[in-house]
Amino acid sequence: MHPSPPKTDRARLRFSETQHVSATPEAIFPLLCPVREYDWIPAWGCDLVYTESGLAEDGCVFRTGDDVKDTWVVSRYEPPRRISFVRVNPLRVIRYDITLEPDDDGSTRLLWRQEITALDEAGDAHVAALREEDFATLIKTEERMLEHYLKTGEALHVES
């Protein structure tokens, strides 16, 4: 008989939201990239660590943030249907999964799933303070920015 695996008591949250964007997955997917996000997210900034193509790809690594740096790794890359990231800083790990599903009218449903796991006691407090409403607001804001960019070719400046 095998002993039970050890259990942890770190905080973990899961959030999910859906976007509806008036464009095909083929038009949207390339924009889910640390380089292309400069085109449509006005406040975006990152430092590329590794990419062979110069864009998002399986194994692409980049960093974001000023005071606390987050390291992101593209962990799944299936154009134009799915991209996943693992994002780490000293407090927590986030797994992002974005699935793109075409609708019959030429638009796309994007399902954004996020799983946040604390790495220590300080991370537990950080994760406990996160709110699903804030995630929903972020996803809706990004939906508006994507729609605007795809219609105009210009970034939409929004209030933070």
Protein Blocks (a to p, Z undefined) as FASTA:
>chain_A
ZZdddddfbdcddddddddddbdfklmmmmmcfklmmmmmmkbccddfbdfklpacehia
cdedjklccddddfbdcdfkbccdddddfkbccdddddddddfkopacdddddddddfbf
klmmmmmmpcfklmmmmmmmmmmmmmmmmmnopacdddZZ
